[in-house]
Amino acid sequence: MMKQNKNGWILISIAAFIWGLDGVLLTPQYFSNGFYDVKFIVFISHLLPLIILSILFFGQYKIIKTFKKEDYIYYFLISLFGGTIGTLAIVKALMLSKFSLSLITVIQKMQPIFAVILAYIILHEKPKKKFYAVLIISLVSLYFIIFGLNSPKLLEENNLRAAMYSLIAAFSFGSSTVFGKKIVSNHSFLTTIFYRYFFTSIITLVILIFTKDSIKSLNLYISNSNLYKLTIIIALFSLTSLSLYYIGMKTTTATRATISELMYPLGSVVIEAIVYKRLLLPIQIFFSIVLVISIIYLNIDTSKES
């Protein structure tokens, strides 16, 4: 068990890095193919993984009979905040951003602030003082990784809107981290993943039903085979990352998990630098190293607190 406690954060960090890859290389391909319906993108990105899981693990549908009232509540909350609102916001932010995809994921990772507050209120996790010190160092590092020595005030209007959507995503994903911890304490990671996709698909389907342009988006999606391929690739990446994430969450507190998730924006910055040749400045490289050290230190040093 002790070995699992030490390694859970590593799995979460790997999952977060995969999310960074998705945000920079995969999801933006929808926009490159002329498809901009964010709600439909979020819906199809959850429906396909649900179909795959239903084929492989159809028996999971029987487990819903054993759910208690609080199970429905928390599955709904992680699906609403993490699966729906958070994903809608981050995809919208990526669509609006014209200068740096990694910037959006960095801003979105303000979520530790929200997660710590909610973890204290809901899970009664009271971090030691050193957590807040490392948290501040991590957030300062994130700022310099993306902005360098430039002022955020230089952002264009669309980029400012993108930043606001990213902050909404930060609150949503931070909330989902805490609610997810309540779920994985009582359910297997497979059941957790299965019903996160299940409830998110239902919520986003309801949203689409009441959206007037949904039929137009469906026709456009069906007519473009590139979108099918993209959805399949994203679904496989999503299933892999969420599996690692919830396995890691089994033995990791919500406060430490949300620090490990900072690998998401770090991965975005690195991938964007490599693929799009947007090279990091020396100050960004320095704070990237500081960020990695902060994540590793916090999780290894506090593993005994479990």
N, C-alpha and C positions, 0 to 999 in steps of 0.2 A: 504493500500500500504506500509506503514512504517513497518508493521509486516513482509511483504514479503521481504523487503530490509534487515531486520535483519536475516531472516532465510535462504535466498538463499545460503549463504556460507556453512550452515550446510548440505544441500542436496548435494552440491558438495563434501564436505568432506566424506559423507557416500558413495557416488559413487566412490570416490577415494579409500576408504578402500576396497570396493568390487573388484576393479581392482587389489589391492594388493593380495587379496585372490586368484584371477584367476592366477596371475603370479607365485604364489608359489605352489598352489595345483592342478590347472586344466590344463593349457596349457602344463606344463612339462609332463603330462601324455601321450601326443602324442609321445614324445621321448621314454617314458617307454614302449610304444607299438611298438617301432621300426619304427615309421613314422617320417621322418626328412625333408620332403619337406616343407620348411617355406612358400614359395609362395602359395602352395596349402592350407596350414593351414589357412593363412590369407584370402584366397578367400572363402573357405567353412565357415569360421567363420563369414563372412559378408553375404554370400548368404542365409544361413538358416534363420537368423533373417529377411532378406528382404522377404523371402517367407512367413514367419509368419505374418509380417506386411501387406503384400499384401493381404493375406486371410482376415485379420481382418479389414483392412482399405483400401480397393481397391480404394475407392474414392479419395485417395491422388494422384493418377495418373493424375486426372483432373487438379490439382493445377499447374502442370508444365506449363500449357498453360498461366498462369498468370505471370510466371517468367520474370523478366527484365534481361537485359544483365549482370548486376552486380550480380544478384542472381546465374546465371550459373557460373560466375567466382568464387564467394566465395564458392559455394557448391563444385566446382571442387577442389579448394584449400584445404578445410578442408578434403575432401576425399583423395586427393593426399598426403597431409602431415600427417594428423591425422589417416586416415583410412588405407593408403597404406604404405608410407615410414616409418612412425613412428612405425606402427605395425610390419612390416617386420623386422625392426631393433631390436625392443625389443624382438621379438620371436627368432631371430637369436642369440641375446645376451644370452637369457635364455638357448638356446641349447648349446652354447659354454661354459657357466659357469659350472664349476665342483665343486666349493667350497661354493658358497652362492648365492642362487637365489635372496635373498633380496638385496644383494649388487648391482645387476643389476638395480633393481627398484630405489634404492637410487641414483645411479649415473644418471639415467635417469631424476631424478627430479631436475637436474640443469636447467630445462626448465624455471623457473621463470626469469632467466637472459635474455633469448631470448624473453620471452613473454613481459617483461617490455619494452624492446627496441622497439619491434614491436607495442605494444599498444600505445606507445608515438608517433611513426611515423604514424601509420594507424588510430588509434582511437582518437588521441590527448588527451590521458589520461596521465596527468602529476602528478605522485604521490608526496605526501609531503615527506619531508626529513625523517620522522619517518618510512616511508615504507622501505626505503633502510636500515635503522638500523635494523629493524625486519627481513628483507630479509637476511642480513648478518648473524644475529644470527641463523636464520633457516638453512642456508646452512652449517654453522660451526657445528651446531647440527647434521645435516645429516652425515657429515664426521665422527664425533666421534661415531655416532650410529653404523656405519658399520665397520669402521677401528679400533675403540678403540684407543690405543696408538701405533698401528703397522704402518709400512710404506707401502704405496701402491706399492712401488717398489718391494715388495716381491711377487707380483702376477706372475703367470705363463703366458706363451705366449698366450694360449687360453683365459685366463681370461683377459689379456690386450686387446685382440681383442674384447672380450665381452664388456669391458668397452668402447671401441671406438664406437661399435654399439649402446651402451646405450646412448652415447653422441649425436649420430645422432638422436636417438629417442627423446632425450631431445629437440633438436632444432625443430624437426618435430611437436611434441605435443605442444610445446610452441607456434609455429606458428598457429597451429590448434585452440588453445584457443582463439587467437585474431581474426582469421577469423570467428570462430564460434560465437563470440560476434556480429559481423556484421550481421550474419544471423538471430540469435534469436531476434534481434531488430525488424525484419520485418516479421518473420514467427513464427507459433506456435511450441512448442517443438516437437510435433508429426511430423509435416512436416519436421522439421530439422533432426530428427532421421531417418525418412523414406528415405529422399534423401541422407543422408550421407551413409547409407547402399547401396542405389541404385547406386550412382556414384562410390563408392568404389568397389562394385561387378563388375561393368563394367571395371574399371581400372585394377583390379587384373585378370579379365578374359582375357583381352588383353595381359597381361604379360604372363599368362599361355599358351596362344595360340602360343606365340613365344619362349616357353621353350621346349626343345626337350624331357625332361623326364616327361612331364605332363601326358601322357597316362599311363606310368608305375606307377606313383603316384596314378592316378585314380583307376587303377586295384587293387593296394595294399589297398587303402582306402575302396573300395567296399567289399573286401574279409575279412575285420576285423570289426565285429559287435561292438566291444568295442569302435571303433572310432566314430561310429554313435552316441552312447550314450553320449560320451564325447562332441561331437559337439553340441548336443541338450542342454546339461547342460550349456555349455559355452554360447550358444546363449541366453538362459534365463537370465543368469547372466548379459550378455552384454546389453540386452534390458532393464533390470531393472536399471542398473547403468547409462546408457546413458539417460534414461528418467529422473532420478533424477538430472543428471548433467545439462541437458539443461533447466529443470524447474528452477534450481538454477541460471543458467546463465542469465535468464530473468531479474533478479534484482540484479546482481552482476557484478562489473566491471571486466575486464579481468585481471587486475593486482592482485586484491584480490582473484579472482578465482584460479589463478595459485598458490597462497600461500596455499589455502585450499586443492589443489591437492597434497600437501606434505603429506597428510594422506595416500596416495598410498604407498610410501616407508615405512612409519611408520607401516602401517598395514602388509606389507610384512615381516618386521623384527619380529613383534610380532607373526604372524602366523607361521613363520618358527621356532621360538623358542619353540612354543607350540607343533606343529605337529612333527617336526624333532628333538626335544630336543636339539636344538642348542641355549643354554641359553645365554642371554645377560649378558655382564659384568656390574659391577656397573656403570662404566663411560657411557656405552651405555644406561642404564636405566635412568641415570641422564639427558642426553641430549635428550632422548625421551620425558621426562616430559617438558624440556625446549621448545622442538619443538611444543608440543601440546599447551602450554601456548602462544607461539608466534602466532600460527594460530588463536587462540581464541581472543587474544588481538587485533591483527591487524584488524580483521573483525568486532568485536563489537565496538571498539573504533572509527573506521572510517565510521560506518554505516550512520552517519549524512551527510557525504560528498556526498551521492547519491543525 
